[in-house]
Amino acid sequence: MEQKEFDKKVAIVTGAGQGIGLEIARQLALQGASVVLNDLDHDLAEQGARSIRNEKGNCIACAGDSGDTGFIKKMMWQTIKEFGRLDIAIANAGITLFGDFLDYPESAFNNVLRVNLGGSFFLSQAAARQMKEQGSGGSILFTSSVTGHQAHKNLAAYGMTKAALEMLARNLVIELSGSRINVNCIAPGATLTERTQHDPDYAGTWSRITPMGRPATTADIANAALFLVSDRAKHITGQSLIIDGGWTCISPSPF
């Protein structure tokens, strides 16, 4: 039987009940990984894990708030209890709270930071501790965004968190390379997901202003994510890979 690329690897993917996170979890599982699929929404987490198992992938659901440090510890405990180790941690969970800068409320600001930054920071901390204890290295991946590279109306707080994740990845090169843990980011641009397709103009608008002529699919993003957490990318660390069909090169506004 042909060996799959992620055979015997164990991965956590947060924010994976649908969209980009679900496709990353799906591709990892179909390539042989054992996957812990997290989402805040219990039903989405269970449905996502079930859909992967229906394709013969090894996946369990772990529903909860990935921005809560107590839950992160619980998720790590469940991962080790179920699969015995951790090789890949993908901090994909994030929230987007639009708002004009001059009127942006403190509650929204704090929530965006708690989930997008706090959740990613403390998941990577817990994952790195486990990987270091195992002594066999590992891979950590953050989901950034093109809004961490280019200004986008009404996304000051969100874009700030995404830029900060890329700095975190660079800083962790100093902290984790000695343990053979590489840390990178993907920065998706406009992507067709369940959420974005609620907007009937989304695909048309982004097809018009994206040089490659279309927004990304979730598979486009997942393909890049899998490369960065694979053994083929072990000498790549502290980097951010933009996946946007060329949009950031010219950056026309969708508005």
C-alpha positions in Angstrom: 0.0 0.0 0.0 1.3 3.4 -0.9 2.3 5.5 2.1 0.4 8.8 2.4 2.3 12.0 3.1 1.0 12.5 6.6 0.9 8.9 7.8 1.4 8.7 11.6 1.1 12.5 12.0 -1.3 14.0 14.4 -2.8 17.5 13.8 -5.0 20.0 15.5 -6.9 22.4 13.3 -8.9 25.2 15.0 -11.9 27.0 13.4 -12.4 24.0 11.1 -16.1 23.4 11.2 -16.4 24.8 7.7 -14.6 26.8 5.0 -10.8 26.9 4.9 -10.3 25.1 8.2 -12.5 22.2 7.2 -10.7 21.8 3.9 -7.3 21.8 5.6 -8.5 19.2 8.1 -10.0 17.1 5.3 -6.9 17.1 3.2 -4.7 16.3 6.2 -6.9 13.3 7.1 -7.1 12.0 3.5 -3.3 12.2 3.4 -3.1 9.9 6.5 -3.0 12.3 9.5 -5.1 11.8 12.6 -6.9 15.1 13.0 -8.5 16.9 15.9 -11.1 19.2 14.4 -12.0 22.2 16.5 -14.9 24.7 16.1 -16.7 26.9 18.5 -20.0 25.6 17.1 -20.6 22.1 18.4 -22.8 21.0 15.6 -20.3 22.3 12.9 -17.4 20.5 14.6 -19.3 17.2 14.8 -20.6 17.5 11.2 -17.2 18.4 9.9 -15.5 15.5 11.7 -18.2 13.1 10.5 -17.9 14.2 6.9 -14.2 13.5 7.0 -14.7 10.0 8.6 -17.3 9.3 5.8 -14.3 9.8 3.4 -12.3 7.3 5.4 -10.2 9.9 7.2 -9.3 9.7 10.9 -10.9 12.7 12.6 -12.5 13.6 15.9 -14.4 16.7 16.9 -13.3 18.9 19.8 -15.9 21.7 20.1 -15.0 24.8 22.2 -13.7 28.3 22.3 -10.1 28.3 20.8 -9.6 31.7 22.3 -9.9 30.3 25.9 -6.7 29.1 27.5 -8.6 26.6 29.6 -10.1 25.1 26.6 -6.8 25.0 24.8 -5.4 22.9 27.6 -8.4 20.6 27.4 -8.0 20.2 23.7 -4.3 19.3 24.0 -5.1 16.8 26.7 -7.8 15.2 24.5 -5.4 15.1 21.5 -2.7 13.3 23.5 -5.2 10.9 25.2 -6.7 10.0 21.8 -3.6 9.9 19.6 -0.6 9.9 21.9 1.3 12.8 20.3 1.1 16.1 18.3 3.0 16.9 15.1 1.1 19.7 13.5 -0.9 22.7 15.0 -2.8 25.0 12.7 -4.3 28.1 14.4 -6.9 28.9 11.9 -9.7 30.1 14.1 -10.4 33.8 13.9 -13.3 36.3 14.0 -13.9 39.3 11.7 -15.8 42.1 13.3 -16.2 45.0 10.8 -16.5 48.5 12.0 -15.5 52.1 11.4 -12.3 53.0 13.2 -13.8 56.1 14.8 -16.7 54.2 16.3 -15.1 50.8 16.9 -16.2 49.5 20.3 -13.8 48.3 23.0 -15.8 45.1 23.4 -15.3 44.2 19.7 -11.6 45.1 19.8 -10.9 43.0 22.9 -12.8 40.0 21.4 -10.9 40.2 18.1 -7.6 40.2 20.0 -8.6 37.4 22.3 -9.5 35.0 19.6 -7.2 36.0 16.7 -4.1 36.7 18.7 -4.6 35.1 22.1 -6.0 31.9 20.8 -3.2 31.5 18.2 -0.5 32.5 20.7 -1.6 30.1 23.4 -2.3 27.2 21.0 1.2 27.5 19.6 2.6 27.7 23.1 0.8 24.5 24.2 1.7 22.7 20.9 5.3 23.7 21.1 5.6 22.4 24.7 4.2 19.1 23.6 6.4 18.9 20.5 9.5 19.8 22.5 8.7 17.1 25.1 8.3 14.5 22.3 11.7 15.5 20.9 10.8 14.9 17.3 10.0 18.4 16.1 6.8 19.6 14.5 5.1 22.3 12.5 2.9 25.3 13.6 0.9 27.3 11.1 -1.0 30.5 11.6 -3.8 31.8 9.3 -3.0 35.4 8.6 -4.7 37.4 5.8 -4.0 39.8 3.0 -5.5 42.4 5.3 -2.3 42.1 7.3 -0.5 43.4 4.2 -2.9 45.9 2.7 -5.3 48.3 4.3 -9.0 47.3 4.0 -11.9 49.5 5.0 -13.5 48.8 8.3 -11.0 46.1 9.3 -8.4 48.1 11.3 -8.5 45.8 14.3 -8.8 42.6 12.3 -5.9 43.6 10.0 -3.8 44.5 12.9 -4.2 41.0 14.4 -3.3 39.4 11.2 -0.1 41.4 10.8 0.8 40.6 14.4 0.5 36.8 13.7 3.1 37.2 11.0 5.4 38.9 13.5 4.7 36.1 16.0 5.8 33.5 13.4 9.0 35.3 12.8 9.7 35.7 16.5 9.1 32.0 17.2 12.0 31.2 14.8 14.2 32.3 17.7 12.3 30.4 20.3 11.5 27.1 18.6 14.0 26.3 15.8 16.3 24.6 18.4 13.5 22.1 19.0 13.1 21.5 15.2 9.7 23.2 15.2 9.0 25.4 12.1 6.5 28.2 12.2 4.8 29.8 9.2 1.8 31.7 8.1 -0.6 31.5 5.2 -2.3 34.8 4.2 -5.4 34.1 2.2 -7.1 36.7 0.0 -10.7 36.6 -1.1 -11.9 33.0 -0.8 -15.2 31.3 -1.6 -16.6 29.8 1.6 -20.0 29.3 3.1 -19.8 32.7 4.7 -18.6 34.8 1.7 -21.0 33.1 -0.6 -23.9 34.6 1.4 -23.0 37.8 -0.5 -24.4 37.4 -4.0 -21.9 40.0 -5.4 -18.8 38.4 -3.7 -17.7 36.1 -6.5 -18.3 38.6 -9.2 -16.6 41.5 -7.5 -13.5 39.5 -6.6 -13.3 37.9 -10.0 -13.2 41.4 -11.5 -10.5 42.8 -9.3 -8.3 39.7 -8.8 -5.5 39.4 -11.5 -6.0 35.7 -11.8 -9.7 36.2 -12.6 -11.3 34.5 -9.6 -11.3 34.4 -5.9 -9.6 31.4 -4.2 -11.3 28.1 -3.4 -10.8 26.5 0.0 -8.7 23.9 -1.8 -6.3 26.6 -3.1 -5.7 27.7 0.5 -5.5 24.2 1.9 -2.9 23.1 -0.7 -0.6 25.8 0.5 -1.2 25.0 4.1 -0.4 21.3 3.7 2.9 22.1 2.0 4.0 24.4 4.8 3.3 21.7 7.5 4.7 18.9 5.4 8.2 17.4 5.7 9.0 19.1 2.3 8.9 22.5 4.0 11.0 21.7 7.1 13.7 24.3 6.2 11.0 27.0 5.7 10.2 28.9 8.9 9.2 32.4 9.9 7.6 33.0 6.5 4.2 34.1 5.3 2.7 32.8 2.0 0.1 35.1 0.4 -2.5 33.2 -1.6 -4.6 35.8 -3.3 -4.4 35.4 -7.1 -2.2 38.5 -7.2 -4.6 40.9 -5.5 -2.0 42.4 -3.1 0.2 43.3 -6.1 -2.3 45.9 -7.3 -4.9 46.0 -4.4 -8.0 47.5 -6.0 -10.8 48.1 -3.5 -13.9 45.9 -3.6 -15.9 48.9 -2.5 
